Amino acid sequence: MGNLYRFAEPIVLVCLARLGTAYGYQLVTEAQQFAVTHAGLDTAAIYRALHRLQASRCVTSTWDATGGGPQRRVYTLTPRGVEHLKEWSQVLQSVSASIDSLLQESRRLSEVAPKLLAGRSTRPA
């Protein structure tokens, strides 16, 4: 869970749970609303997450050859994927609590920091 790109995984799981089945492009589009940074989600991160989830049997995929265009891969959440989403929910709850704690402390300190700094000497040691 060390980097933000790992958060692409629960986002993909949520999107698949909402959509039922989806093409990669649909997932990329749907996932943007859940991005955890201002930069949004990198398309490659979504596809890497899909490959990891497929390798761990949380997601299956098939080729859709219907229509006039090229074949497209269709992704579907598996029961194992639903369980993995539940696990991610617990992780996200913990991360949310940590971020909330950090936010509360940063707000508190931003109010008292000017007073603390005013009492310190500004001369170099």
Backbone hydrogen bonds, N-H to C=O, Kabsch-Sander energy under -0.5 kcal/mol:
donor,donor_aa,acceptor,acceptor_aa,energy
6,R,3,N,-1.6
7,F,4,L,-1.6
8,A,5,Y,-1.7
9,E,6,R,-1.3
11,I,7,F,-1.3
12,V,8,A,-2.6
13,L,9,E,-2.3
14,V,10,P,-2.6
15,C,11,I,-2.5
16,L,12,V,-2.7
17,A,13,L,-2.3
18,R,14,V,-2.2
19,L,15,C,-2.7
20,G,16,L,-2.5
21,T,19,L,-1.5
22,A,75,Y,-1.9
24,G,73,R,-0.7
27,L,23,Y,-2.1
28,V,24,G,-2.5
29,T,25,Y,-2.3
30,E,26,Q,-2.8
31,A,27,L,-2.7
32,Q,28,V,-0.9
32,Q,29,T,-0.6
33,Q,30,E,-1.0
34,F,31,A,-2.2
35,A,32,Q,-1.3
40,G,37,T,-1.2
45,A,42,D,-0.5
46,I,42,D,-1.5
47,Y,43,T,-2.0
48,R,44,A,-2.5
49,A,45,A,-2.2
50,L,46,I,-2.3
51,H,47,Y,-2.2
52,R,48,R,-2.4
53,L,49,A,-2.8
54,Q,50,L,-2.3
55,A,51,H,-2.4
56,S,52,R,-1.7
57,R,54,Q,-1.5
58,C,53,L,-3.0
59,V,53,L,-1.2
60,T,76,T,-2.7
62,T,74,V,-1.9
64,D,72,R,-3.6
65,A,63,W,-0.7
72,R,64,D,-1.9
74,V,62,T,-3.4
75,Y,22,A,-3.2
76,T,60,T,-2.5
77,L,20,G,-0.9
78,T,58,C,-2.4
82,V,78,T,-1.9
83,E,79,P,-2.0
84,H,80,R,-2.2
85,L,81,G,-2.3
86,K,82,V,-1.8
87,E,83,E,-2.0
88,W,84,H,-2.5
89,S,85,L,-2.1
90,Q,86,K,-1.5
91,V,87,E,-2.0
92,L,88,W,-3.3
93,Q,89,S,-2.0
94,S,90,Q,-1.9
95,V,91,V,-2.6
96,S,92,L,-2.7
97,A,93,Q,-2.0
98,S,94,S,-2.1
99,I,95,V,-2.8
100,D,96,S,-2.6
101,S,97,A,-2.2
102,L,98,S,-2.4
103,L,99,I,-2.8
104,Q,100,D,-2.7
105,E,101,S,-2.3
106,S,102,L,-2.5
107,R,103,L,-2.4
108,R,104,Q,-2.3
109,L,105,E,-2.8
110,S,106,S,-2.1
111,E,107,R,-1.0
111,E,108,R,-0.6
112,V,108,R,-1.5
113,A,109,L,-2.8
116,L,112,V,-2.1
117,L,113,A,-3.0
118,A,114,P,-1.9
119,G,115,K,-1.1
120,R,117,L,-1.0
